[in-house]
Amino acid sequence: QVQLVESGGGLVQAGGSLRLTCVAAGNFFSNYALAWYRQGPGKQRELVARIATTHTTIYADSVKGRFTISRDNAKKAGYLQMNFLKPEDTGVYYCHANRGGDFYWGQGTQVTVSP
């Protein structure tokens, strides 16, 4: 059974940092693109960052220069380093892995940034 498990969320003051981790269980990872999405209170889920199997990355404009996505295929893990956090970064962060039409979601981890 394929499973993605996120960790690293929490409460932090504005300007602080958090590092989210996504660990994959199952016989897959290196040939899947990995992404982080978030859903803020009363908002739709949105793409935060994505890293392809080639390690090419894309970021939402709102996080460029502050967040860094990375992956370690040997550990079947993905990471989202979040620096200079803002209250508007508050939300549930989800890990997502996909290869074509095959995709998986994690259960989410809460990130709360206080003013």
C-alpha positions in Angstrom: 0.0 0.0 0.0 1.4 3.4 -1.0 1.4 6.0 1.7 2.8 9.6 2.1 3.3 10.8 5.6 4.0 14.5 6.4 5.6 15.9 9.5 7.3 19.1 10.7 4.3 21.4 11.0 3.6 23.6 14.0 3.2 27.0 15.4 5.8 29.7 14.6 6.0 33.4 14.8 6.2 35.5 11.7 9.7 35.6 10.3 10.5 32.1 11.6 11.2 28.9 9.8 9.9 25.4 9.6 11.0 22.3 7.6 8.3 19.9 6.4 9.2 16.3 5.6 7.2 13.9 3.5 8.2 10.2 3.7 6.9 7.7 1.2 6.1 4.1 2.1 5.7 1.7 -0.8 7.6 0.7 -3.9 7.8 4.0 -5.5 9.2 7.4 -5.3 12.2 8.3 -7.5 10.1 8.1 -10.7 7.3 10.3 -9.3 7.2 14.1 -9.2 6.7 15.5 -5.7 4.8 18.6 -4.7 3.6 20.5 -1.7 0.2 22.0 -1.7 -1.5 24.1 1.0 -5.0 25.0 2.0 -5.5 28.1 4.1 -8.7 28.9 6.1 -11.5 29.5 3.7 -9.3 29.1 0.7 -8.9 26.5 -2.0 -6.0 24.2 -2.1 -3.0 25.7 -4.0 0.3 24.5 -5.3 3.2 25.8 -3.2 6.2 24.0 -4.9 7.0 21.1 -7.1 10.1 19.1 -7.9 10.3 16.9 -10.9 12.2 13.6 -11.2 14.9 15.6 -12.9 15.0 17.9 -9.8 13.6 20.8 -11.8 11.6 23.0 -9.4 8.8 25.5 -9.6 7.3 27.7 -6.9 4.2 29.8 -6.4 5.0 33.4 -6.7 4.0 34.0 -3.1 6.8 31.8 -1.8 9.6 32.4 -4.2 12.8 33.3 -2.4 11.5 32.0 0.9 10.7 28.3 0.4 12.9 25.6 -1.0 11.7 22.2 -2.1 14.1 19.2 -2.2 14.0 15.4 -2.3 16.2 12.5 -1.3 15.3 9.5 -3.4 17.5 7.2 -1.4 15.4 8.0 1.7 12.1 8.2 -0.2 11.7 11.7 1.3 10.8 15.1 0.2 11.3 18.4 2.1 10.0 21.9 2.1 12.2 24.4 3.9 10.1 27.4 4.8 11.9 30.6 5.8 10.7 34.1 6.6 7.2 32.8 7.3 4.2 35.1 7.1 0.8 34.8 8.7 -0.7 34.2 5.2 1.4 31.0 5.0 -0.9 29.5 7.6 -2.7 26.4 6.4 -2.7 22.7 6.1 0.3 21.5 3.9 -0.1 18.4 1.9 2.5 16.3 0.2 1.5 15.0 -3.3 3.3 12.5 -5.6 2.3 11.8 -9.2 3.4 10.1 -12.3 1.0 10.7 -15.1 -2.5 9.9 -13.9 -1.2 8.0 -10.9 -1.1 10.2 -7.8 -1.1 10.1 -4.0 -1.8 12.6 -1.2 -0.6 12.7 2.3 -2.9 13.4 5.3 -1.6 17.0 5.8 0.3 18.8 8.5 -0.8 22.1 10.0 1.3 25.2 9.8 0.3 28.2 11.8 2.2 31.5 11.6 1.3 34.1 14.3 1.8 37.8 13.7 
